[in-house]
Amino acid sequence: MPHRELVDRLTGWMDGDYKAVLFELSMEPVAYALYRTTEDGLYIRQFYVLRSWRRQGIGRQAMSRFRNQIVEANQALYLEAFTHNDRAIAFWKALGFREHTLSFRLEPEEVRILTD
């Protein structure tokens, strides 16, 4: 996604119900989380660690701080991951998250095939 579109997208979310938290190491941003409170708990829309900092424990440390400083007592925490993103799925499972739902999708061209 082009930088301008990404900025517009994030700005749109933050102009709505979403909040962001930035994780820094030695005053340098290394990760962020975009989240909002819902009836079901706290929903993480995005969690991102800079590529150069991945696989070094930064994500685990950031989520630990997030859980300790942002998530309230007795508040559920949930998120979504693409089924093809094996690393993300393994990361979330290693932090104790369990699969909760499975969503399905038909692309527009596939919908037309079904109706012909």
GUBA-60468 format. One line per field, with one value per residue: residue in one letter; residue number from 1; x, z, y of N, C-alpha, C in turn. Coordinates in Angstrom, 1 decimal. Layout:
BEGIN
residu	a|...
num	NUM|...
n_east	X|...
n_up	Z|...
n_north	Y|...
ca_east	X|...
ca_up	Z|...
ca_north	Y|...
c_east	X|...
c_up	Z|...
c_north	Y|...
REM end
This chain:
BEGIN
residu	m|p|h|r|e|l|v|d|r|l|t|g|w|m|d|g|d|y|k|a|v|l|f|e|l|s|m|e|p|v|a|y|a|l|y|r|t|t|e|d|g|l|y|i|r|q|f|y|v|l|r|s|w|r|r|q|g|i|g|r|q|a|m|s|r|f|r|n|q|i|v|e|a|n|q|a|l|y|l|e|a|f|t|h|n|d|r|a|i|a|f|w|k|a|l|g|f|r|e|h|t|l|s|f|r|l|e|p|e|e|v|r|i|l|t|d
num	1|2|3|4|5|6|7|8|9|10|11|12|13|14|15|16|17|18|19|20|21|22|23|24|25|26|27|28|29|30|31|32|33|34|35|36|37|38|39|40|41|42|43|44|45|46|47|48|49|50|51|52|53|54|55|56|57|58|59|60|61|62|63|64|65|66|67|68|69|70|71|72|73|74|75|76|77|78|79|80|81|82|83|84|85|86|87|88|89|90|91|92|93|94|95|96|97|98|99|100|101|102|103|104|105|106|107|108|109|110|111|112|113|114|115|116
n_east	0.9|0.6|2.4|1.0|-1.7|-1.7|-1.2|-3.6|-5.5|-4.9|-5.2|-7.9|-9.0|-8.1|-9.4|-11.9|-13.1|-10.7|-7.6|-4.1|-1.0|2.4|5.4|8.6|12.2|15.1|14.3|13.5|11.0|9.6|7.5|3.9|0.5|-2.9|-6.0|-9.3|-12.0|-14.6|-17.9|-17.3|-14.8|-11.4|-10.3|-7.8|-6.8|-4.6|-1.3|2.0|5.3|8.4|10.2|13.0|13.2|12.0|11.6|13.2|12.2|10.9|8.2|6.9|7.6|6.4|3.7|3.4|3.7|1.5|-0.7|-0.4|-0.6|-2.6|-4.9|-7.7|-8.5|-10.2|-11.0|-11.5|-9.3|-8.9|-8.3|-7.6|-6.2|-4.7|-5.3|-3.3|-1.0|1.3|3.4|2.4|0.2|1.4|2.9|0.8|-0.5|1.7|1.6|-0.5|-3.1|-6.1|-7.7|-10.8|-12.9|-13.8|-13.6|-15.1|-14.7|-15.7|-14.4|-15.2|-15.2|-15.5|-18.0|-19.6|-19.2|-20.6|-23.2|-23.8
n_up	0.0|-0.9|0.8|1.4|1.3|3.4|5.6|5.4|5.9|8.5|9.9|9.5|11.0|13.5|13.9|14.4|16.5|17.3|19.1|19.4|20.3|20.7|20.6|21.9|21.6|23.1|22.5|19.9|17.5|17.4|17.2|16.9|18.1|17.2|18.4|19.9|22.2|22.7|23.0|23.5|24.6|24.4|21.2|19.0|16.2|14.6|14.9|14.8|14.1|13.4|10.6|10.8|13.5|14.1|15.4|17.6|20.1|20.6|19.9|21.7|24.1|23.8|23.6|26.2|27.7|26.7|27.5|30.3|30.7|29.2|28.8|30.7|34.0|33.9|31.3|28.1|25.4|22.0|18.5|14.9|12.5|9.3|7.6|6.1|7.2|8.7|10.5|12.1|13.3|14.8|16.5|18.0|19.2|20.7|22.7|24.1|23.0|21.7|19.0|17.9|16.2|12.7|9.7|6.4|2.9|-0.3|-3.3|-5.5|-8.3|-7.9|-6.9|-9.0|-10.6|-9.2|-9.6|-12.2
n_north	-1.2|2.2|4.8|7.2|6.3|4.5|6.2|7.7|5.7|4.8|7.2|7.6|5.4|6.2|8.5|7.6|5.1|4.0|3.6|4.2|2.7|3.2|1.5|1.8|1.5|2.5|5.2|4.9|4.1|0.8|-0.8|-1.0|-0.9|-1.0|-0.4|-1.0|-0.5|-2.8|-4.3|-6.9|-6.9|-6.0|-5.1|-5.8|-4.3|-3.9|-5.1|-4.4|-5.0|-3.6|-4.9|-5.2|-5.7|-8.0|-11.3|-11.1|-10.9|-8.6|-8.2|-9.9|-8.7|-6.2|-6.9|-7.9|-5.6|-4.1|-5.7|-5.5|-2.7|-1.6|-3.3|-3.9|-5.3|-8.4|-8.1|-9.2|-10.1|-9.8|-10.6|-10.7|-12.9|-13.5|-16.5|-17.5|-16.5|-17.9|-17.3|-15.2|-16.5|-18.5|-16.9|-15.6|-17.8|-18.7|-16.8|-17.4|-17.1|-18.4|-20.1|-18.8|-18.0|-18.7|-17.2|-16.9|-16.3|-15.1|-14.1|-11.4|-12.3|-15.0|-15.1|-14.5|-16.8|-18.7|-17.9|-18.2
ca_east	0.0|1.4|2.5|-0.1|-2.9|-1.5|-1.4|-5.0|-6.2|-4.6|-5.8|-9.4|-9.3|-7.9|-10.5|-13.1|-13.0|-9.4|-6.5|-2.8|0.1|3.7|6.4|9.9|13.4|16.1|13.7|13.2|9.8|9.9|6.2|2.7|-0.8|-4.1|-7.0|-10.5|-12.8|-15.9|-18.8|-16.7|-13.5|-10.5|-10.0|-6.5|-7.0|-3.3|-0.1|3.0|6.7|9.3|10.8|14.3|13.2|11.2|12.3|14.1|11.5|10.2|6.7|6.5|7.7|5.4|2.4|3.3|3.4|0.2|-1.6|-0.3|-0.8|-3.8|-6.0|-8.2|-8.8|-11.4|-11.3|-11.0|-8.5|-9.1|-7.8|-7.8|-5.0|-5.0|-5.1|-2.0|0.1|1.7|4.2|1.5|-0.6|2.3|3.2|-0.3|-0.6|2.7|1.3|-1.7|-4.3|-6.7|-8.7|-12.2|-13.9|-13.2|-14.5|-15.0|-14.9|-15.7|-14.0|-16.3|-15.2|-15.9|-19.4|-20.2|-19.1|-21.6|-24.5|-24.0
ca_up	0.0|-0.9|2.1|1.6|1.6|4.7|6.5|5.4|6.5|9.9|10.4|9.5|12.1|14.8|14.0|14.9|17.9|17.6|19.7|19.1|21.3|20.1|21.5|21.5|22.2|23.0|21.9|18.5|17.4|16.9|17.0|17.4|18.2|17.0|19.2|20.4|23.2|22.2|24.0|23.8|25.2|23.7|19.9|18.3|14.8|14.0|15.7|13.8|14.6|12.2|10.1|11.3|14.9|14.3|15.9|18.7|21.4|20.7|19.9|23.0|25.2|23.5|24.0|27.6|28.2|26.3|28.4|31.6|30.9|28.5|29.1|32.1|34.7|33.5|29.9|27.0|24.3|20.8|17.3|13.8|11.7|8.1|7.7|5.4|7.9|9.7|11.6|13.0|14.0|15.7|17.5|18.9|19.9|21.7|23.7|24.8|22.3|21.1|17.9|18.4|15.0|11.4|8.7|5.1|2.0|-1.7|-4.0|-6.5|-9.5|-7.5|-6.7|-10.4|-11.1|-8.5|-10.0|-13.7
ca_north	0.0|3.4|5.5|8.2|5.6|3.9|7.3|8.1|4.6|4.8|8.4|7.3|4.6|6.9|9.6|6.9|4.5|3.3|4.2|3.6|2.8|3.1|0.8|2.3|1.0|3.6|6.3|4.6|3.3|-0.5|-1.6|-0.3|-1.6|-0.2|-1.1|-0.3|-1.3|-3.3|-5.0|-8.2|-6.7|-5.1|-5.7|-5.3|-4.2|-4.1|-5.1|-4.4|-4.9|-3.4|-6.1|-5.3|-6.0|-9.2|-12.5|-10.8|-10.8|-7.3|-8.4|-10.5|-7.6|-5.1|-7.4|-8.0|-4.2|-3.8|-6.4|-4.9|-1.3|-1.1|-4.2|-3.8|-6.6|-9.1|-7.7|-10.2|-9.5|-10.6|-10.1|-11.6|-13.1|-14.1|-17.9|-17.9|-15.9|-18.9|-16.8|-14.5|-17.4|-19.1|-15.8|-15.4|-19.0|-18.8|-15.8|-18.0|-16.9|-19.6|-19.8|-18.5|-18.1|-18.9|-16.5|-17.3|-15.2|-15.4|-12.9|-11.0|-13.1|-16.3|-15.0|-14.6|-18.2|-19.5|-17.5|-18.5
c_east	0.9|1.4|1.4|-1.4|-2.9|-1.8|-2.9|-5.8|-6.1|-5.3|-7.4|-9.8|-9.2|-8.9|-11.8|-12.8|-11.6|-8.4|-5.2|-1.8|1.4|4.7|7.8|11.0|14.5|15.6|13.4|12.0|10.2|8.6|5.1|1.5|-1.9|-5.2|-8.2|-11.2|-14.2|-16.7|-18.1|-15.4|-12.7|-10.1|-8.7|-6.7|-5.7|-2.2|1.0|4.4|7.6|10.1|12.2|14.4|12.5|12.2|13.4|13.5|10.8|8.7|6.2|6.5|6.7|4.0|2.3|3.0|1.9|-0.9|-1.6|-0.7|-2.1|-5.0|-6.4|-8.4|-10.1|-11.8|-10.7|-10.2|-8.6|-8.6|-8.0|-6.4|-5.4|-4.5|-3.8|-0.8|0.5|2.5|3.4|0.7|0.2|2.6|2.0|-0.6|0.4|2.4|0.0|-3.0|-4.8|-7.6|-10.1|-13.2|-13.1|-14.1|-14.1|-15.3|-14.9|-15.4|-15.1|-16.3|-15.6|-17.5|-20.1|-20.2|-20.3|-23.0|-24.8|-24.6
c_up	0.0|0.5|2.4|2.0|3.0|5.8|6.6|6.1|8.0|10.6|10.5|10.7|13.4|15.0|14.5|16.3|18.2|18.3|19.3|20.2|20.5|21.0|21.0|22.3|22.0|22.2|20.4|18.4|16.8|16.6|17.4|17.4|18.0|17.5|19.5|21.4|22.5|23.3|24.5|24.5|24.4|22.4|19.3|16.8|14.0|15.1|14.8|14.5|13.3|11.8|10.7|12.8|15.2|14.7|16.9|20.0|21.6|20.8|21.2|24.1|25.0|23.9|25.5|28.2|27.9|27.2|29.8|31.8|30.2|28.8|30.5|32.7|34.1|32.1|28.9|26.0|23.1|19.5|16.1|13.1|10.4|8.2|7.1|6.1|9.1|10.8|12.6|13.9|15.1|16.9|18.5|19.7|21.0|22.9|24.5|24.1|21.7|20.0|18.5|17.3|13.8|10.4|7.3|4.1|0.5|-2.4|-5.1|-7.7|-9.2|-7.3|-8.0|-10.9|-10.5|-9.1|-11.5|-13.9
c_north	1.2|4.1|6.4|7.4|5.0|5.0|7.6|7.0|4.7|6.1|8.2|6.5|5.4|8.0|8.9|6.4|4.0|4.2|3.5|3.7|2.4|2.5|1.3|1.6|2.0|4.8|6.1|3.7|1.9|-1.3|-0.6|-1.3|-0.6|-1.0|-0.3|-1.2|-1.6|-3.9|-6.3|-8.1|-5.7|-5.8|-5.0|-5.4|-4.5|-4.2|-5.3|-4.2|-4.6|-4.6|-6.3|-5.7|-7.3|-10.3|-12.2|-10.6|-9.5|-7.4|-8.9|-9.5|-6.5|-5.6|-7.6|-6.6|-3.8|-4.4|-5.9|-3.5|-0.8|-2.0|-4.1|-5.2|-7.2|-8.7|-8.7|-9.4|-10.4|-9.8|-11.1|-11.7|-13.8|-15.6|-18.3|-17.3|-16.8|-18.3|-16.0|-15.4|-18.1|-18.1|-15.7|-16.6|-19.1|-17.8|-16.3|-17.8|-18.2|-19.2|-19.7|-18.6|-18.3|-18.2|-17.0|-16.2|-15.7|-14.0|-12.6|-11.9|-14.5|-16.3|-15.2|-16.0|-19.0|-19.1|-17.8|-19.8
REM end
